[in-house]
Amino acid sequence: MITSSAPFSAQQFASKITGTGSGFPKRIVTNDDLSKTLDTSDEWIRERTGIRERRISKPADPNERNSSLALRAAQQALEMAGKRPEDIDQILYATVSPDTLVPNTACWLQLKLGAHRAHAMDINAACSGFVYALTMADQSIRCGLAKTSLVIGAEVLSTFTDWEDRGSCILFGDGAGAAIVEQVPGNSKSRILSTHLGADGRLWEMFHLPAGGSNMEVTPEVHAAKLDKMKMKGREIFKVAVKTLADYAVIALESNGMKADDLDWFVPHQANLRIIEAVAKRLDFPMEKVLLNIERYGNTSSATAITALDEAVRDGRVKQGQTVLIDVFGAGLTYGSTLMRW
Ligand SMILES: CC(C)(COP(=O)(O)OP(=O)(O)OC[C@H]1O[C@@H](n2cnc3c(N)ncnc32)[C@H](O)[C@@H]1OP(=O)(O)O)[C@@H](O)C(=O)NCCC(=O)NCCS
């Protein structure tokens, strides 16, 4: 089932992104670095995924924890929006690799940022998390629960990656993205135009982490069997990803009476460049208008789309009045798209 909030121009309030930011670990791990311990090669990884390198956190470094990467991203986003931490009413933190299960990572970030007025929660929708959190921010703002939301997509997935599984570990990296989302009048030209969310729990097995929740404690035996590491059926996910990304792009465009031609920028989840190229082909959309950062960061899960968008906002590619479509999929499986006018 698809949950939709499109289109809603008649309503009193709308929301828009007024600031973006990113934070990455310092350490760069190239494909050649991976080839030293894995039966793989730079050529294979680049050809099959489009990834050249990724950033990997040092778990012992407190400045490279999930919430520390998000702190840097949030500070940049606040600066762009001209806001202070005390202006934030709400922190919605999309992650599947929290600092701790309790308290949530949103509270760690609130503490580090000094955003003490904000209510704070984590949202787990895997790689779709940023669009899920952005949707919740948009709904909260339109309903009057918040006027200024801080939306985060941040991961330290390297902790849950099986670094001996060449079929999955080559894809992932760590990083954080942030957006300040603010209330604007409902008739504003520049605003979020629509959001669509979906999920299909029947496909849970395609990408999952068996242990670490209440189903299975991480014992030495469980750790030895690598049940505390992510399991992925790459080939199967690939096909579903292409279909759902294309479907959710079409749903977003059609519900706003638009065609692919009307779109200035497409910001897909960055899991594999070949997935993105296949989606662009299905939509008949030129790759020049696709915002990409997968080559340098790999799949940073909930952080991919917002960090790719942040780069393009900062270097001036995304301009006021342009239409931007964020389109994501992830474990669950989960899906979603947000169409906005910048
Ligand atoms: C994982 C993924 C890169 C694998 O690429 P692929 O082209 O589908 O490759 P396949 O799994 O079909 O494997 C092809 C061959 O390459 C091998 N191979 C797999 N990983 C390899 C690696 N890192 N280096 C070298 N060879 C590799 C396989 O063992 C297989 O060999 P075989 O033909 O002898 O059996 C790709 O399926 C993918 O990106 N899937 C989507 C994953 C995804 O989106 N996950 C995130 C969800 S949010």
The ligand as an SDF file (V2000), in Angstrom:
LIG
                    3D

 48 50  0  0  0  0  0  0  0  0999 V2000
   25.8020   -6.7110   -5.0070 C   0  0  0  0  0  0  0  0  0  0  0  0
   25.9710   -6.3940   -6.4580 C   0  0  0  0  0  0  0  0  0  0  0  0
   26.9960   -5.2970   -6.6470 C   0  0  0  0  0  0  0  0  0  0  0  0
   26.4970   -7.6390   -7.1970 C   0  0  0  0  0  0  0  0  0  0  0  0
   26.6250   -7.3430   -8.5690 O   0  0  0  0  0  0  0  0  0  0  0  0
   26.0390   -8.3390   -9.6630 P   0  0  0  0  0  0  0  0  0  0  0  0
   26.3990   -7.7780  -10.9830 O   0  0  0  0  0  0  0  0  0  0  0  0
   24.5850   -8.5440   -9.3590 O   0  0  0  0  0  0  0  0  0  0  0  0
   26.8770   -9.6090   -9.4160 O   0  0  0  0  0  0  0  0  0  0  0  0
   26.3690  -11.0780   -9.0510 P   0  0  0  0  0  0  0  0  0  0  0  0
   25.8890  -11.1330   -7.6300 O   0  0  0  0  0  0  0  0  0  0  0  0
   25.4270  -11.5250  -10.1280 O   0  0  0  0  0  0  0  0  0  0  0  0
   27.7060  -11.8730   -9.1660 O   0  0  0  0  0  0  0  0  0  0  0  0
   28.3800  -12.0520  -10.3950 C   0  0  0  0  0  0  0  0  0  0  0  0
   29.7230  -12.7270  -10.1380 C   0  0  0  0  0  0  0  0  0  0  0  0
   30.6040  -11.7960   -9.4960 O   0  0  0  0  0  0  0  0  0  0  0  0
   31.0990  -12.3610   -8.2860 C   0  0  0  0  0  0  0  0  0  0  0  0
   31.2870  -11.2760   -7.3240 N   0  0  0  0  0  0  0  0  0  0  0  0
   30.4110  -10.8030   -6.3950 C   0  0  0  0  0  0  0  0  0  0  0  0
   30.9660   -9.7970   -5.7160 N   0  0  0  0  0  0  0  0  0  0  0  0
   32.2110   -9.6320   -6.2280 C   0  0  0  0  0  0  0  0  0  0  0  0
   33.2710   -8.7430   -5.9430 C   0  0  0  0  0  0  0  0  0  0  0  0
   33.1630   -7.7920   -4.9820 N   0  0  0  0  0  0  0  0  0  0  0  0
   34.3950   -8.8280   -6.6740 N   0  0  0  0  0  0  0  0  0  0  0  0
   34.5370   -9.7410   -7.6440 C   0  0  0  0  0  0  0  0  0  0  0  0
   33.5620  -10.6190   -7.9640 N   0  0  0  0  0  0  0  0  0  0  0  0
   32.4170  -10.5520   -7.2630 C   0  0  0  0  0  0  0  0  0  0  0  0
   30.0500  -13.3610   -7.8510 C   0  0  0  0  0  0  0  0  0  0  0  0
   30.6050  -14.3230   -7.0020 O   0  0  0  0  0  0  0  0  0  0  0  0
   29.6070  -13.9190   -9.1770 C   0  0  0  0  0  0  0  0  0  0  0  0
   30.5420  -14.8670   -9.6030 O   0  0  0  0  0  0  0  0  0  0  0  0
   30.0400  -16.2030  -10.3570 P   0  0  0  0  0  0  0  0  0  0  0  0
   29.3880  -15.7140  -11.6120 O   0  0  0  0  0  0  0  0  0  0  0  0
   31.3010  -16.9390  -10.5510 O   0  0  0  0  0  0  0  0  0  0  0  0
   29.0850  -16.8670   -9.4100 O   0  0  0  0  0  0  0  0  0  0  0  0
   24.6250   -5.9810   -7.1140 C   0  0  0  0  0  0  0  0  0  0  0  0
   23.7690   -7.0970   -7.2130 O   0  0  0  0  0  0  0  0  0  0  0  0
   23.8990   -4.9060   -6.3420 C   0  0  0  0  0  0  0  0  0  0  0  0
   24.3810   -3.7970   -6.2090 O   0  0  0  0  0  0  0  0  0  0  0  0
   22.6840   -5.2210   -5.8770 N   0  0  0  0  0  0  0  0  0  0  0  0
   21.8550   -4.2520   -5.1670 C   0  0  0  0  0  0  0  0  0  0  0  0
   22.2540   -4.2280   -3.7300 C   0  0  0  0  0  0  0  0  0  0  0  0
   21.6030   -3.1070   -3.0160 C   0  0  0  0  0  0  0  0  0  0  0  0
   21.0300   -2.2270   -3.5950 O   0  0  0  0  0  0  0  0  0  0  0  0
   21.7180   -3.1450   -1.6980 N   0  0  0  0  0  0  0  0  0  0  0  0
   21.3060   -2.0740   -0.8560 C   0  0  0  0  0  0  0  0  0  0  0  0
   19.8660   -2.0390   -0.6460 C   0  0  0  0  0  0  0  0  0  0  0  0
   19.4740   -0.5180    0.1060 S   0  0  0  0  0  0  0  0  0  0  0  0
  1  2  1  0
  2  3  1  0
  2  4  1  0
  2 36  1  0
  4  5  1  0
  5  6  1  0
  6  7  2  0
  6  8  1  0
  6  9  1  0
  9 10  1  0
 10 11  2  0
 10 12  1  0
 10 13  1  0
 13 14  1  0
 14 15  1  0
 15 16  1  0
 15 30  1  0
 16 17  1  0
 17 18  1  0
 17 28  1  0
 18 19  1  0
 18 27  1  0
 19 20  2  0
 20 21  1  0
 21 22  1  0
 21 27  2  0
 22 23  1  0
 22 24  2  0
 24 25  1  0
 25 26  2  0
 26 27  1  0
 28 29  1  0
 28 30  1  0
 30 31  1  0
 31 32  1  0
 32 33  2  0
 32 34  1  0
 32 35  1  0
 36 37  1  0
 36 38  1  0
 38 39  2  0
 38 40  1  0
 40 41  1  0
 41 42  1  0
 42 43  1  0
 43 44  2  0
 43 45  1  0
 45 46  1  0
 46 47  1  0
 47 48  1  0
M  END
$$$$
